[in-house]
Amino acid sequence: MKAFADGIETDVHGNVIVSLNPKGSPRVMLAGHCDQIGMMVRYINDGGYIFFSQIGGIDPSVLPGSRVVIHTQHGPVDGIIGRRPIHVLKPEERGAKTELRELWVDIGAKDKKEAERVVSVGDAITFHLAMTHLAGNLVTSPAFDNKCGTFIVMEALRLCASKKIKCALFAVSTVQEEIGLRGARTSCFGVDPQVGIAVDVTHATDYPDIDKRTHGDVKLGMGPTIPRGPNINPVLEELIIKTAKAKRIPIQREAAPSGTPTDANVIQLTRSGVATALIGTPNRYMHTQVEVVSLQDLENSAKLIAETVTKISQRTNFIPK
């Protein structure tokens, strides 16, 4: 981002803050969290097998057979998540709920001593990262929640660098969203914006066996979602929607009847309050190793944010009527 930004800094929490026109007004913060769900080494047994705790919301049933990476002081260590195969499960155990304590990471170590040469208690574990192209413009990978958001806010700033903006723009790669929106809380306090736009994934509902009456109608490739609800400033929401219509950028509407489980929640409540909006990237199979998104949705999200930012100036009044 150095070629497009006026400044780049990393704060004590680990948030990366990229600025453009920092002396402008008002101050606008874009937030996309860079962390992902994962695991942490809890115990290494005498056989060198590694037992773990979860970081963030993980469904244990999707873990057996996964390729993982342990992030150690010596560098990344590859492993796989094992469990007893179906052949040796008791009849009553087949189809039963998978428990984390029944799973382990196998790095091929012959015993505890060999495993401890490279792995330590407290090391983080993530899914093995690899992106695969599906049909059309769909791609699948672990950690699209929320690599998508980080990409979108940085791409929006890059697009704004070729435009004349009046506001000060800060694109932030926030940390620790998955364990309590922690990075957004600290970075927003430091940036002190008057306007904030968070970008995160949202649940696509265009696959079998999901109730749209409960979760709404959200499709891949039909544009980002624009939520409406108490977490969203209605003036900023209207500005985003008008910009989408003017620039012919497809969008989808989404109901958010309470505070959202995203960075938008803490951004809105920082200091004396921030005019906040949320851009959602439709995502199938969230918090698995095979999350699916549309590349076109990512591009349209960045374009929509950039075009909206160009319309924000000191004269823009975000106080709801």
C-alpha positions in Angstrom: 0.0 0.0 0.0 3.0 2.3 0.2 2.5 3.5 -3.4 -1.0 4.7 -2.6 -1.0 5.9 1.0 0.3 8.9 2.9 1.1 6.9 5.9 1.2 3.3 7.3 1.6 2.4 10.9 1.1 -0.5 13.2 -0.2 0.2 16.7 0.7 -1.7 19.9 -2.3 -4.0 19.5 -1.2 -5.1 16.0 -3.8 -3.1 13.9 -2.3 -1.8 10.6 -3.6 1.7 9.9 -3.2 3.0 6.3 -4.0 6.7 5.8 -4.9 8.9 2.9 -5.2 12.7 3.1 -4.9 12.5 6.9 -5.5 16.3 7.4 -8.8 16.2 5.7 -12.2 16.4 7.4 -14.2 14.5 8.6 -12.1 11.5 9.6 -13.4 8.3 8.0 -12.3 4.8 9.2 -12.7 1.7 7.1 -12.3 -1.5 9.1 -11.7 -5.1 7.9 -10.5 -7.6 10.4 -7.5 -9.7 9.4 -7.7 -12.5 12.0 -9.4 -15.8 11.4 -10.7 -18.6 13.6 -8.1 -21.1 14.7 -6.8 -23.3 17.5 -4.1 -23.2 20.2 -1.8 -25.9 21.4 -3.0 -27.0 24.9 -1.1 -30.3 25.6 1.4 -32.6 24.0 1.1 -36.3 25.1 3.9 -38.8 25.4 3.3 -40.1 21.9 3.9 -36.6 20.4 0.3 -36.0 19.6 -0.9 -32.4 20.0 -4.2 -31.5 21.7 -5.7 -28.1 21.3 -8.3 -25.5 22.3 -10.4 -23.4 19.9 -9.9 -19.7 19.1 -13.2 -18.2 18.0 -16.3 -20.1 16.8 -15.2 -23.5 15.4 -17.6 -26.4 14.7 -15.6 -29.5 15.8 -17.5 -31.7 13.4 -15.7 -30.1 10.4 -12.2 -30.6 11.8 -11.3 -34.3 11.4 -9.1 -34.8 8.4 -8.1 -31.1 8.1 -4.7 -30.0 7.0 -3.4 -27.4 9.5 -0.4 -25.2 10.1 1.1 -24.7 13.6 2.7 -21.3 13.9 5.8 -21.8 16.0 8.8 -19.7 17.0 10.8 -21.9 14.6 8.5 -21.3 11.7 5.3 -23.0 10.3 4.9 -26.7 11.0 2.5 -28.7 8.9 0.1 -31.2 10.5 -3.2 -32.9 10.2 -6.2 -33.3 12.6 -6.8 -36.9 13.4 -9.4 -39.0 15.2 -10.3 -42.6 15.4 -11.6 -43.8 12.0 -15.2 -44.9 11.6 -14.1 -48.6 11.5 -13.1 -48.6 15.2 -15.9 -46.4 16.6 -18.5 -48.2 18.7 -22.0 -48.2 17.0 -23.3 -45.7 19.5 -20.4 -43.4 18.8 -21.0 -43.2 15.0 -22.9 -40.0 14.2 -22.5 -38.7 17.8 -21.4 -35.1 18.4 -17.7 -34.5 17.8 -15.8 -33.2 20.8 -12.6 -31.2 20.6 -11.0 -33.5 23.3 -11.4 -36.4 20.9 -9.3 -34.7 18.2 -5.5 -34.2 18.0 -2.9 -32.8 15.6 -0.4 -35.2 14.2 2.9 -33.7 12.9 4.6 -37.0 12.5 6.7 -36.8 15.7 7.7 -40.1 17.2 7.3 -38.9 20.8 6.7 -35.9 23.0 10.4 -34.9 23.1 10.6 -34.7 19.3 7.3 -32.7 19.1 8.5 -30.3 21.7 11.6 -29.5 19.7 9.4 -27.5 17.3 6.0 -27.0 19.0 5.2 -25.2 22.3 2.1 -24.9 24.4 0.3 -21.7 23.3 1.3 -21.9 19.6 -1.5 -20.9 17.3 -2.9 -23.4 14.7 -4.8 -22.4 11.5 -6.2 -24.3 8.6 -3.8 -24.8 5.7 -4.4 -21.8 3.4 -5.0 -22.5 -0.3 -7.5 -20.8 -2.7 -9.3 -22.8 -5.4 -11.3 -21.4 -8.3 -14.8 -22.8 -8.7 -17.2 -22.1 -11.6 -17.6 -18.6 -12.8 -16.1 -16.0 -10.5 -16.5 -18.1 -7.3 -13.5 -19.1 -5.2 -13.1 -21.2 -2.1 -10.6 -21.0 0.8 -10.3 -21.0 4.5 -10.2 -17.6 6.2 -12.3 -15.6 3.7 -13.7 -14.5 7.1 -12.2 -12.0 7.0 -9.4 -11.8 4.4 -12.2 -10.4 2.2 -12.7 -7.4 4.5 -9.0 -6.6 4.7 -8.7 -6.7 1.0 -11.8 -4.6 0.4 -10.9 -1.7 2.7 -7.3 -1.6 1.3 -8.6 -1.7 -2.3 -11.1 1.0 -1.5 -8.3 3.2 -0.3 -6.3 2.4 -3.4 -9.2 3.5 -5.6 -9.6 6.7 -3.6 -5.9 7.5 -4.1 -6.7 8.3 -7.7 -9.6 10.5 -6.8 -9.9 13.9 -5.0 -11.3 13.2 -1.6 -12.0 15.9 1.0 -12.2 13.6 4.1 -9.3 12.0 5.9 -9.4 8.3 5.1 -8.0 5.5 7.3 -8.2 1.9 6.2 -7.5 -0.4 9.1 -6.7 -4.1 9.1 -8.1 -4.8 12.6 -7.0 -7.7 14.8 -8.8 -10.1 17.3 -12.3 -9.6 15.9 -13.1 -13.3 16.3 -12.6 -13.1 20.1 -14.5 -9.9 20.9 -14.0 -7.1 18.3 -10.9 -6.1 20.3 -8.7 -4.5 17.5 -11.5 -2.4 16.2 -12.1 -1.0 19.7 -8.5 0.1 20.2 -7.9 1.3 16.6 -11.1 3.3 16.5 -10.3 5.0 19.7 -6.9 6.0 18.3 -8.1 7.1 14.9 -11.0 9.0 16.4 -13.2 9.0 13.3 -16.5 10.7 12.8 -17.5 8.1 10.2 -16.8 4.4 10.2 -17.5 1.7 7.7 -16.9 -1.9 8.7 -16.5 -4.7 6.1 -17.1 -8.3 7.0 -18.6 -11.5 5.5 -22.3 -12.3 5.9 -24.1 -15.5 5.5 -25.2 -16.3 1.9 -28.4 -18.3 1.9 -28.4 -19.6 -1.6 -27.7 -23.2 -0.8 -29.9 -26.1 0.3 -31.3 -26.6 3.8 -31.2 -23.0 5.1 -34.4 -21.2 6.2 -34.6 -17.8 4.4 -37.5 -16.9 6.7 -35.0 -16.8 9.5 -31.8 -15.8 7.7 -33.0 -13.7 4.8 -32.3 -14.0 1.1 -28.6 -13.3 0.3 -26.9 -14.6 -2.9 -23.4 -14.8 -4.1 -22.6 -12.6 -7.1 -25.5 -10.2 -6.5 -23.4 -7.6 -4.7 -22.6 -6.7 -1.1 -25.2 -6.5 1.5 -26.2 -3.2 3.1 -27.7 -3.9 6.6 -30.3 -1.8 8.2 -30.8 -1.6 12.0 -29.7 0.2 15.2 -26.1 -0.5 14.5 -26.3 1.5 11.3 -26.4 5.3 10.9 -29.4 6.0 8.6 -27.8 9.0 6.9 -24.7 7.0 6.0 -26.9 4.0 4.9 -28.9 6.3 2.6 -25.7 7.8 1.1 -24.3 4.3 0.4 -27.6 3.2 -1.3 -27.8 6.4 -3.4 -24.2 5.9 -4.5 -24.9 2.3 -5.4 -27.8 3.4 -7.6 -26.0 6.2 -9.2 -23.0 4.1 -10.0 -25.1 1.0 -10.9 -23.4 -1.1 -8.3 -25.6 -4.1 -7.3 -26.4 -4.4 -3.7 -28.6 -6.6 -1.4 -30.5 -5.5 1.7 -30.1 -7.2 5.0 -32.0 -6.9 8.3 -29.8 -6.2 11.4 -32.3 -5.7 14.3 -29.7 -5.5 17.0 -26.0 -4.7 17.4 -24.1 -6.8 14.8 -21.3 -9.3 15.7 -18.9 -7.2 13.7 -16.4 -4.4 14.1 -19.3 -2.0 13.3 -20.6 -2.7 16.8 -17.7 -1.2 18.7 -16.9 1.5 16.1 -20.4 2.9 16.6 -20.0 3.1 20.3 -16.5 4.6 20.5 -16.0 7.9 22.4 -19.2 10.0 21.9 -20.4 7.8 19.0 -19.5 7.3 15.3 -21.8 7.4 12.3 -21.4 3.7 11.3 -22.3 1.4 8.4 -21.6 -2.2 7.6 -20.8 -3.7 4.2 -21.4 -7.5 4.0 -19.7 -9.9 1.6 -21.9 -13.0 1.0 -20.1 -16.1 2.1 -21.2 -19.8 2.0 -20.0 -22.3 4.7 -18.6 -19.7 7.1 -16.0 -20.8 9.6 -15.1 -23.9 7.7 -12.1 -24.8 5.5 -14.2 -24.2 2.3 -15.7 -20.8 2.6 -17.0 -19.6 -0.8 -17.3 -16.0 -2.1 -17.6 -14.2 -5.4 -14.7 -12.1 -6.6 -17.2 -9.8 -8.3 -18.8 -9.1 -4.9 -15.4 -8.1 -3.5 -14.7 -5.7 -6.4 -18.1 -4.2 -6.1 -17.8 -3.7 -2.4 -14.5 -1.8 -2.8 -15.9 0.3 -5.6 -19.0 1.2 -3.6 -17.0 2.2 -0.6 -14.6 4.3 -2.6 -17.4 6.1 -4.5 -19.2 6.8 -1.2 -16.1 8.2 0.5 -15.7 10.7 -2.4 -19.1 12.2 -1.4 -18.2 12.8 2.3 -17.1 16.3 3.2 -17.3 18.7 6.2 -20.8 19.7 4.9 -22.1 16.1 5.3 -24.4 16.0 8.4 -24.8 12.5 9.8 -27.2 13.4 12.6 -30.3 11.3 12.1 -33.5 13.3 11.4 
